[in-house]
Protein backbone atom coordinates (compact mmCIF):
# COMPACT_ATOMS: atom_id res chain seq x y z
CA UNK A 1 0.00 0.00 0.00
CA UNK A 2 1.04 3.61 -0.54
CA UNK A 3 0.54 4.80 3.06
CA UNK A 4 -1.49 7.77 1.88
CA UNK A 5 -2.75 8.20 5.44
CA UNK A 6 0.57 7.99 7.26
CA UNK A 7 0.68 9.91 10.57
CA UNK A 8 -3.12 10.19 10.72
CA UNK A 9 -5.74 8.82 13.07
CA UNK A 10 -9.24 7.77 12.04
CA UNK A 11 -12.34 7.41 14.21
CA UNK A 12 -14.74 4.86 12.70
CA UNK A 13 -18.18 3.82 13.97
CA UNK A 14 -19.88 0.53 13.23
CA UNK A 15 -16.41 -0.98 12.90
CA UNK A 16 -17.08 -4.53 14.15
CA UNK A 17 -17.82 -5.96 10.71
CA UNK A 18 -18.94 -5.18 7.18
CA UNK A 19 -18.20 -1.75 5.76
CA UNK A 20 -16.89 -0.37 9.05
CA UNK A 21 -14.30 -3.13 9.34
CA UNK A 22 -13.33 -2.65 5.69
CA UNK A 23 -12.76 1.07 6.27
CA UNK A 24 -10.64 0.36 9.36
CA UNK A 25 -8.46 -2.26 7.67
CA UNK A 26 -8.04 -0.24 4.47
CA UNK A 27 -7.04 2.91 6.33
CA UNK A 28 -4.64 0.97 8.54
CA UNK A 29 -3.04 -0.48 5.41
CA UNK A 30 -2.63 3.10 4.21
CA UNK A 31 -0.81 4.07 7.42
CA UNK A 32 -3.53 5.34 9.76
CA UNK A 33 -4.06 4.41 13.39
CA UNK A 34 -7.66 3.59 14.25
CA UNK A 35 -10.23 4.36 16.91
CA UNK A 36 -12.96 1.78 16.34
CA UNK A 37 -16.33 1.66 18.03
CA UNK A 38 -19.40 -0.47 17.59
CA UNK A 39 -22.56 -1.21 19.52
CA UNK A 40 -21.57 -4.90 19.48
CA UNK A 41 -24.85 -5.67 21.18
CA UNK A 42 -28.53 -6.21 20.43
CA UNK A 43 -30.01 -4.12 17.62
CA UNK A 44 -33.58 -2.75 17.76
CA UNK A 45 -36.22 -5.37 16.87
CA UNK A 46 -37.01 -3.69 13.54
CA UNK A 47 -33.61 -4.72 12.12
CA UNK A 48 -34.09 -8.18 10.56
CA UNK A 49 -30.49 -9.32 10.68
CA UNK A 50 -28.04 -10.44 13.39
CA UNK A 51 -26.30 -7.94 15.64
CA UNK A 52 -22.55 -7.51 15.64
CA UNK A 53 -20.84 -9.11 18.63
CA UNK A 54 -17.84 -8.32 20.86
CA UNK A 55 -16.08 -11.15 19.01
CA UNK A 56 -16.68 -9.33 15.71
CA UNK A 57 -15.10 -6.18 17.12
CA UNK A 58 -12.16 -8.22 18.44
CA UNK A 59 -11.62 -9.60 14.94
CA UNK A 60 -11.44 -6.06 13.56
CA UNK A 61 -8.79 -5.31 16.17
CA UNK A 62 -6.84 -8.41 15.12
CA UNK A 63 -7.02 -7.48 11.44
CA UNK A 64 -5.87 -3.89 12.02
CA UNK A 65 -3.04 -4.98 14.29
CA UNK A 66 -1.92 -7.41 11.59
CA UNK A 67 -1.16 -4.37 9.41
CA UNK A 68 1.24 -3.07 12.06
CA UNK A 69 -0.93 -0.09 12.99
CA UNK A 70 -2.39 0.76 16.38
CA UNK A 71 -6.08 0.44 17.20
CA UNK A 72 -8.23 1.29 20.20
CA UNK A 73 -11.66 -0.35 20.18
CA UNK A 74 -14.64 0.01 22.46
CA UNK A 75 -18.31 -0.91 22.56
CA UNK A 76 -20.32 2.32 22.42
CA UNK A 77 -23.82 3.12 21.19
CA UNK A 78 -23.71 6.05 18.76
CA UNK A 79 -26.89 7.34 20.40
CA UNK A 80 -24.72 7.98 23.50
CA UNK A 81 -22.92 11.28 22.87
CA UNK A 82 -21.09 11.20 26.19
CA UNK A 83 -19.90 7.67 25.46
CA UNK A 84 -18.62 8.72 22.03
CA UNK A 85 -16.82 11.73 23.48
CA UNK A 86 -15.09 9.53 26.05
CA UNK A 87 -14.04 7.09 23.33
CA UNK A 88 -12.55 9.96 21.31
CA UNK A 89 -10.89 11.53 24.35
CA UNK A 90 -9.32 8.21 25.30
CA UNK A 91 -8.24 7.58 21.72
CA UNK A 92 -6.62 10.98 21.31
CA UNK A 93 -4.86 10.58 24.66
CA UNK A 94 -3.25 7.36 23.43
CA UNK A 95 -2.88 7.95 19.69
CA UNK A 96 -2.08 11.65 19.85
CA UNK A 97 -4.55 13.28 17.49
CA UNK A 98 -7.60 12.88 15.26
CA UNK A 99 -7.70 13.58 11.52
CA UNK A 100 -10.50 11.48 10.02
CA UNK A 101 -14.06 10.61 11.06
CA UNK A 102 -16.08 7.92 9.31
CA UNK A 103 -19.67 7.90 10.58
CA UNK A 104 -20.57 4.44 9.34
CA UNK A 105 -22.90 2.99 11.98
CA UNK A 106 -26.51 2.59 10.91
CA UNK A 107 -29.44 0.21 10.63
CA UNK A 108 -32.14 -0.55 8.12
CA UNK A 109 -35.59 -2.04 8.59
CA UNK A 110 -37.76 -3.03 5.63
CA UNK A 111 -41.51 -2.55 6.03
CA UNK A 112 -44.42 -1.26 3.99
CA UNK A 113 -45.42 2.30 4.86
CA UNK A 114 -48.40 1.28 6.99
CA UNK A 115 -46.47 -1.37 8.91
CA UNK A 116 -43.79 0.96 10.31
CA UNK A 117 -44.46 1.61 13.98
CA UNK A 118 -43.61 4.88 15.75
CA UNK A 119 -40.90 3.03 17.68
CA UNK A 120 -39.42 1.62 14.46
CA UNK A 121 -39.28 5.11 12.98
CA UNK A 122 -37.65 6.53 16.13
CA UNK A 123 -35.05 3.75 16.27
CA UNK A 124 -33.95 4.26 12.67
CA UNK A 125 -33.80 8.05 13.00
CA UNK A 126 -32.04 7.88 16.38
CA UNK A 127 -29.27 5.64 15.07
CA UNK A 128 -28.90 6.86 11.49
CA UNK A 129 -29.39 10.59 12.01
CA UNK A 130 -28.77 11.46 15.66
CA UNK A 131 -26.02 8.83 15.90
CA UNK A 132 -24.31 10.31 12.85
CA UNK A 133 -24.59 13.83 14.27
CA UNK A 134 -23.25 12.60 17.61
CA UNK A 135 -20.26 11.04 15.85
CA UNK A 136 -19.29 14.30 14.19
CA UNK A 137 -19.89 16.28 17.35
CA UNK A 138 -17.72 13.90 19.39
CA UNK A 139 -14.72 14.29 17.12
CA UNK A 140 -14.80 17.47 15.03
CA UNK A 141 -13.26 19.71 17.70
CA UNK A 142 -10.35 17.28 18.06
CA UNK A 143 -9.63 17.65 14.33
CA UNK A 144 -9.79 21.44 14.72
CA UNK A 145 -7.43 21.25 17.69
CA UNK A 146 -4.94 19.32 15.54
CA UNK A 147 -4.51 22.43 13.42
CA UNK A 148 -3.98 20.78 10.05
CA UNK A 149 -7.50 20.12 8.84
CA UNK A 150 -9.01 16.74 8.12
CA UNK A 151 -11.77 14.76 6.49
CA UNK A 152 -15.18 13.67 7.72
CA UNK A 153 -17.08 11.04 5.76
CA UNK A 154 -20.73 10.25 6.48
CA UNK A 155 -21.95 6.92 5.13
CA UNK A 156 -25.26 7.39 3.41
CA UNK A 157 -27.03 5.16 0.91
CA UNK A 158 -28.49 5.15 -2.57
CA UNK A 159 -31.69 5.71 -0.55
CA UNK A 160 -30.27 9.12 0.36
CA UNK A 161 -29.89 10.08 -3.30
CA UNK A 162 -32.99 8.46 -4.76
CA UNK A 163 -35.10 6.30 -2.43
CA UNK A 164 -35.48 2.76 -1.17
CA UNK A 165 -39.01 1.42 -1.45
CA UNK A 166 -40.47 -0.15 1.66
CA UNK A 167 -38.07 1.78 3.89
CA UNK A 168 -39.61 5.21 4.42
CA UNK A 169 -37.82 5.74 7.74
CA UNK A 170 -34.48 4.58 6.28
CA UNK A 171 -34.90 6.76 3.18
CA UNK A 172 -35.73 9.77 5.36
CA UNK A 173 -32.70 9.12 7.56
CA UNK A 174 -30.28 8.84 4.65
CA UNK A 175 -31.59 12.00 3.00
CA UNK A 176 -30.88 13.69 6.33
CA UNK A 177 -27.32 12.38 6.22
CA UNK A 178 -26.86 13.84 2.73
CA UNK A 179 -27.95 17.28 3.91
CA UNK A 180 -26.02 17.00 7.17
CA UNK A 181 -22.75 16.44 5.30
CA UNK A 182 -23.27 19.53 3.17
CA UNK A 183 -24.20 21.68 6.15
CA UNK A 184 -21.22 20.52 8.22
CA UNK A 185 -18.97 21.13 5.19
CA UNK A 186 -20.10 24.75 5.04
CA UNK A 187 -19.29 25.50 8.67
CA UNK A 188 -16.18 23.38 9.14
CA UNK A 189 -14.54 24.48 5.91
CA UNK A 190 -12.79 27.40 7.56
CA UNK A 191 -10.82 24.86 9.58
CA UNK A 192 -9.73 23.04 6.39
CA UNK A 193 -12.04 20.17 7.30
CA UNK A 194 -13.77 18.56 4.35
CA UNK A 195 -17.11 16.81 4.84
CA UNK A 196 -18.62 14.48 2.25
CA UNK A 197 -21.13 11.65 2.14
CA UNK A 198 -20.73 8.27 0.42
CA UNK A 199 -23.80 6.47 -0.89
CA UNK A 200 -23.52 2.73 -1.55
CA UNK A 201 -26.11 0.58 -3.22
CA UNK A 202 -26.44 -3.05 -2.10
CA UNK A 203 -23.33 -4.30 -0.29
CA UNK A 204 -22.44 -7.84 0.78
CA UNK A 205 -22.78 -7.42 4.55
CA UNK A 206 -25.16 -8.63 7.26
CA UNK A 207 -27.39 -5.69 6.31
CA UNK A 208 -27.65 -7.27 2.88
CA UNK A 209 -28.25 -10.76 4.23
CA UNK A 210 -30.89 -13.30 3.23
CA UNK A 211 -33.03 -12.10 6.13
CA UNK A 212 -32.97 -8.57 4.67
CA UNK A 213 -33.86 -9.76 1.18
CA UNK A 214 -36.73 -11.80 2.59
CA UNK A 215 -37.98 -8.84 4.63
CA UNK A 216 -38.01 -6.56 1.57
CA UNK A 217 -39.78 -9.22 -0.50
CA UNK A 218 -42.39 -9.63 2.23
CA UNK A 219 -43.01 -5.88 2.33
CA UNK A 220 -43.37 -5.75 -1.45
CA UNK A 221 -45.79 -8.67 -1.37
CA UNK A 222 -47.92 -7.04 1.31
CA UNK A 223 -47.99 -3.86 -0.78
CA UNK A 224 -49.20 -5.84 -3.78
CA UNK A 225 -46.90 -4.30 -6.39
CA UNK A 226 -43.51 -5.79 -7.29
CA UNK A 227 -42.64 -2.98 -9.73
CA UNK A 228 -41.09 -0.87 -6.99
CA UNK A 229 -38.49 -3.59 -6.46
CA UNK A 230 -36.81 -2.38 -9.65
CA UNK A 231 -36.28 1.18 -8.43
CA UNK A 232 -32.54 0.65 -7.87
CA UNK A 233 -31.57 -1.23 -11.02
CA UNK A 234 -27.83 -0.78 -11.70
CA UNK A 235 -26.21 0.19 -15.00
CA UNK A 236 -23.25 -2.13 -14.45
CA UNK A 237 -23.37 -5.94 -14.57
CA UNK A 238 -22.72 -6.34 -10.85
CA UNK A 239 -25.77 -5.85 -8.64
CA UNK A 240 -23.85 -5.74 -5.37
CA UNK A 241 -20.59 -4.33 -4.06
CA UNK A 242 -18.15 -5.72 -1.54
CA UNK A 243 -17.33 -3.68 1.58
CA UNK A 244 -13.82 -3.15 0.21
CA UNK A 245 -15.28 -1.38 -2.84
CA UNK A 246 -16.86 1.21 -0.57
CA UNK A 247 -13.67 1.46 1.48
CA UNK A 248 -11.79 2.46 -1.69
CA UNK A 249 -13.99 5.55 -2.04
CA UNK A 250 -13.87 6.35 1.67
CA UNK A 251 -10.10 6.07 1.78
CA UNK A 252 -9.80 8.40 -1.21
CA UNK A 253 -11.98 10.97 0.53
CA UNK A 254 -9.81 10.66 3.65
CA UNK A 255 -6.62 11.25 1.66
CA UNK A 256 -5.02 14.38 0.23
CA UNK A 257 -5.95 13.16 -3.25
CA UNK A 258 -9.41 14.62 -2.59
CA UNK A 259 -8.14 17.75 -0.84
CA UNK A 260 -10.44 20.05 -2.84
CA UNK A 261 -13.53 17.83 -2.58
CA UNK A 262 -16.11 18.82 0.00
CA UNK A 263 -19.91 19.00 0.39
CA UNK A 264 -20.26 16.22 -2.18
CA UNK A 265 -22.55 13.17 -2.22
CA UNK A 266 -20.45 10.41 -3.79
CA UNK A 267 -22.47 7.49 -5.12
CA UNK A 268 -20.86 4.05 -5.24
CA UNK A 269 -23.94 2.20 -6.45
CA UNK A 270 -23.26 0.97 -10.00
CA UNK A 271 -25.43 3.82 -11.26
CA UNK A 272 -28.58 2.49 -9.61
CA UNK A 273 -29.66 5.80 -8.09
CA UNK A 274 -29.66 7.51 -11.51
CA UNK A 275 -32.29 5.37 -13.24
C-alpha positions as CSV (number, residue, x, y, z in Angstrom):
1,X,0.0,0.0,0.0
2,X,1.0,3.6,-0.5
3,X,0.5,4.8,3.1
4,X,-1.5,7.8,1.9
5,X,-2.8,8.2,5.4
6,X,0.6,8.0,7.3
7,X,0.7,9.9,10.6
8,X,-3.1,10.2,10.7
9,X,-5.7,8.8,13.1
10,X,-9.2,7.8,12.0
11,X,-12.3,7.4,14.2
12,X,-14.7,4.9,12.7
13,X,-18.2,3.8,14.0
14,X,-19.9,0.5,13.2
15,X,-16.4,-1.0,12.9
16,X,-17.1,-4.5,14.1
17,X,-17.8,-6.0,10.7
18,X,-18.9,-5.2,7.2
19,X,-18.2,-1.8,5.8
20,X,-16.9,-0.4,9.1
21,X,-14.3,-3.1,9.3
22,X,-13.3,-2.7,5.7
23,X,-12.8,1.1,6.3
24,X,-10.6,0.4,9.4
25,X,-8.5,-2.3,7.7
26,X,-8.0,-0.2,4.5
27,X,-7.0,2.9,6.3
28,X,-4.6,1.0,8.5
29,X,-3.0,-0.5,5.4
30,X,-2.6,3.1,4.2
31,X,-0.8,4.1,7.4
32,X,-3.5,5.3,9.8
33,X,-4.1,4.4,13.4
34,X,-7.7,3.6,14.2
35,X,-10.2,4.4,16.9
36,X,-13.0,1.8,16.3
37,X,-16.3,1.7,18.0
38,X,-19.4,-0.5,17.6
39,X,-22.6,-1.2,19.5
40,X,-21.6,-4.9,19.5
41,X,-24.9,-5.7,21.2
42,X,-28.5,-6.2,20.4
43,X,-30.0,-4.1,17.6
44,X,-33.6,-2.8,17.8
45,X,-36.2,-5.4,16.9
46,X,-37.0,-3.7,13.5
47,X,-33.6,-4.7,12.1
48,X,-34.1,-8.2,10.6
49,X,-30.5,-9.3,10.7
50,X,-28.0,-10.4,13.4
51,X,-26.3,-7.9,15.6
52,X,-22.5,-7.5,15.6
53,X,-20.8,-9.1,18.6
54,X,-17.8,-8.3,20.9
55,X,-16.1,-11.2,19.0
56,X,-16.7,-9.3,15.7
57,X,-15.1,-6.2,17.1
58,X,-12.2,-8.2,18.4
59,X,-11.6,-9.6,14.9
60,X,-11.4,-6.1,13.6
61,X,-8.8,-5.3,16.2
62,X,-6.8,-8.4,15.1
63,X,-7.0,-7.5,11.4
64,X,-5.9,-3.9,12.0
65,X,-3.0,-5.0,14.3
66,X,-1.9,-7.4,11.6
67,X,-1.2,-4.4,9.4
68,X,1.2,-3.1,12.1
69,X,-0.9,-0.1,13.0
70,X,-2.4,0.8,16.4
71,X,-6.1,0.4,17.2
72,X,-8.2,1.3,20.2
73,X,-11.7,-0.3,20.2
74,X,-14.6,0.0,22.5
75,X,-18.3,-0.9,22.6
76,X,-20.3,2.3,22.4
77,X,-23.8,3.1,21.2
78,X,-23.7,6.1,18.8
79,X,-26.9,7.3,20.4
80,X,-24.7,8.0,23.5
81,X,-22.9,11.3,22.9
82,X,-21.1,11.2,26.2
83,X,-19.9,7.7,25.5
84,X,-18.6,8.7,22.0
85,X,-16.8,11.7,23.5
86,X,-15.1,9.5,26.0
87,X,-14.0,7.1,23.3
88,X,-12.6,10.0,21.3
89,X,-10.9,11.5,24.3
90,X,-9.3,8.2,25.3
91,X,-8.2,7.6,21.7
92,X,-6.6,11.0,21.3
93,X,-4.9,10.6,24.7
94,X,-3.2,7.4,23.4
95,X,-2.9,7.9,19.7
96,X,-2.1,11.6,19.8
97,X,-4.5,13.3,17.5
98,X,-7.6,12.9,15.3
99,X,-7.7,13.6,11.5
100,X,-10.5,11.5,10.0
101,X,-14.1,10.6,11.1
102,X,-16.1,7.9,9.3
103,X,-19.7,7.9,10.6
104,X,-20.6,4.4,9.3
105,X,-22.9,3.0,12.0
106,X,-26.5,2.6,10.9
107,X,-29.4,0.2,10.6
108,X,-32.1,-0.5,8.1
109,X,-35.6,-2.0,8.6
110,X,-37.8,-3.0,5.6
111,X,-41.5,-2.6,6.0
112,X,-44.4,-1.3,4.0
113,X,-45.4,2.3,4.9
114,X,-48.4,1.3,7.0
115,X,-46.5,-1.4,8.9
116,X,-43.8,1.0,10.3
117,X,-44.5,1.6,14.0
118,X,-43.6,4.9,15.7
119,X,-40.9,3.0,17.7
120,X,-39.4,1.6,14.5
121,X,-39.3,5.1,13.0
122,X,-37.6,6.5,16.1
123,X,-35.1,3.8,16.3
124,X,-34.0,4.3,12.7
125,X,-33.8,8.1,13.0
126,X,-32.0,7.9,16.4
127,X,-29.3,5.6,15.1
128,X,-28.9,6.9,11.5
129,X,-29.4,10.6,12.0
130,X,-28.8,11.5,15.7
131,X,-26.0,8.8,15.9
132,X,-24.3,10.3,12.9
133,X,-24.6,13.8,14.3
134,X,-23.3,12.6,17.6
135,X,-20.3,11.0,15.9
136,X,-19.3,14.3,14.2
137,X,-19.9,16.3,17.4
138,X,-17.7,13.9,19.4
139,X,-14.7,14.3,17.1
140,X,-14.8,17.5,15.0
141,X,-13.3,19.7,17.7
142,X,-10.4,17.3,18.1
143,X,-9.6,17.6,14.3
144,X,-9.8,21.4,14.7
145,X,-7.4,21.2,17.7
146,X,-4.9,19.3,15.5
147,X,-4.5,22.4,13.4
148,X,-4.0,20.8,10.0
149,X,-7.5,20.1,8.8
150,X,-9.0,16.7,8.1
151,X,-11.8,14.8,6.5
152,X,-15.2,13.7,7.7
153,X,-17.1,11.0,5.8
154,X,-20.7,10.3,6.5
155,X,-21.9,6.9,5.1
156,X,-25.3,7.4,3.4
157,X,-27.0,5.2,0.9
158,X,-28.5,5.2,-2.6
159,X,-31.7,5.7,-0.6
160,X,-30.3,9.1,0.4
161,X,-29.9,10.1,-3.3
162,X,-33.0,8.5,-4.8
163,X,-35.1,6.3,-2.4
164,X,-35.5,2.8,-1.2
165,X,-39.0,1.4,-1.5
166,X,-40.5,-0.2,1.7
167,X,-38.1,1.8,3.9
168,X,-39.6,5.2,4.4
169,X,-37.8,5.7,7.7
170,X,-34.5,4.6,6.3
171,X,-34.9,6.8,3.2
172,X,-35.7,9.8,5.4
173,X,-32.7,9.1,7.6
174,X,-30.3,8.8,4.7
175,X,-31.6,12.0,3.0
176,X,-30.9,13.7,6.3
177,X,-27.3,12.4,6.2
178,X,-26.9,13.8,2.7
179,X,-27.9,17.3,3.9
180,X,-26.0,17.0,7.2
181,X,-22.8,16.4,5.3
182,X,-23.3,19.5,3.2
183,X,-24.2,21.7,6.2
184,X,-21.2,20.5,8.2
185,X,-19.0,21.1,5.2
186,X,-20.1,24.8,5.0
187,X,-19.3,25.5,8.7
188,X,-16.2,23.4,9.1
189,X,-14.5,24.5,5.9
190,X,-12.8,27.4,7.6
191,X,-10.8,24.9,9.6
192,X,-9.7,23.0,6.4
193,X,-12.0,20.2,7.3
194,X,-13.8,18.6,4.3
195,X,-17.1,16.8,4.8
196,X,-18.6,14.5,2.3
197,X,-21.1,11.7,2.1
198,X,-20.7,8.3,0.4
199,X,-23.8,6.5,-0.9
200,X,-23.5,2.7,-1.5
201,X,-26.1,0.6,-3.2
202,X,-26.4,-3.0,-2.1
203,X,-23.3,-4.3,-0.3
204,X,-22.4,-7.8,0.8
205,X,-22.8,-7.4,4.6
206,X,-25.2,-8.6,7.3
207,X,-27.4,-5.7,6.3
208,X,-27.7,-7.3,2.9
209,X,-28.3,-10.8,4.2
210,X,-30.9,-13.3,3.2
211,X,-33.0,-12.1,6.1
212,X,-33.0,-8.6,4.7
213,X,-33.9,-9.8,1.2
214,X,-36.7,-11.8,2.6
215,X,-38.0,-8.8,4.6
216,X,-38.0,-6.6,1.6
217,X,-39.8,-9.2,-0.5
218,X,-42.4,-9.6,2.2
219,X,-43.0,-5.9,2.3
220,X,-43.4,-5.8,-1.5
221,X,-45.8,-8.7,-1.4
222,X,-47.9,-7.0,1.3
223,X,-48.0,-3.9,-0.8
224,X,-49.2,-5.8,-3.8
225,X,-46.9,-4.3,-6.4
226,X,-43.5,-5.8,-7.3
227,X,-42.6,-3.0,-9.7
228,X,-41.1,-0.9,-7.0
229,X,-38.5,-3.6,-6.5
230,X,-36.8,-2.4,-9.6
231,X,-36.3,1.2,-8.4
232,X,-32.5,0.7,-7.9
233,X,-31.6,-1.2,-11.0
234,X,-27.8,-0.8,-11.7
235,X,-26.2,0.2,-15.0
236,X,-23.2,-2.1,-14.4
237,X,-23.4,-5.9,-14.6
238,X,-22.7,-6.3,-10.9
239,X,-25.8,-5.9,-8.6
240,X,-23.9,-5.7,-5.4
241,X,-20.6,-4.3,-4.1
242,X,-18.2,-5.7,-1.5
243,X,-17.3,-3.7,1.6
244,X,-13.8,-3.1,0.2
245,X,-15.3,-1.4,-2.8
246,X,-16.9,1.2,-0.6
247,X,-13.7,1.5,1.5
248,X,-11.8,2.5,-1.7
249,X,-14.0,5.5,-2.0
250,X,-13.9,6.4,1.7
251,X,-10.1,6.1,1.8
252,X,-9.8,8.4,-1.2
253,X,-12.0,11.0,0.5
254,X,-9.8,10.7,3.6
255,X,-6.6,11.3,1.7
256,X,-5.0,14.4,0.2
257,X,-6.0,13.2,-3.2
258,X,-9.4,14.6,-2.6
259,X,-8.1,17.8,-0.8
260,X,-10.4,20.1,-2.8
261,X,-13.5,17.8,-2.6
262,X,-16.1,18.8,0.0
263,X,-19.9,19.0,0.4
264,X,-20.3,16.2,-2.2
265,X,-22.5,13.2,-2.2
266,X,-20.4,10.4,-3.8
267,X,-22.5,7.5,-5.1
268,X,-20.9,4.0,-5.2
269,X,-23.9,2.2,-6.4
270,X,-23.3,1.0,-10.0
271,X,-25.4,3.8,-11.3
272,X,-28.6,2.5,-9.6
273,X,-29.7,5.8,-8.1
274,X,-29.7,7.5,-11.5
275,X,-32.3,5.4,-13.2
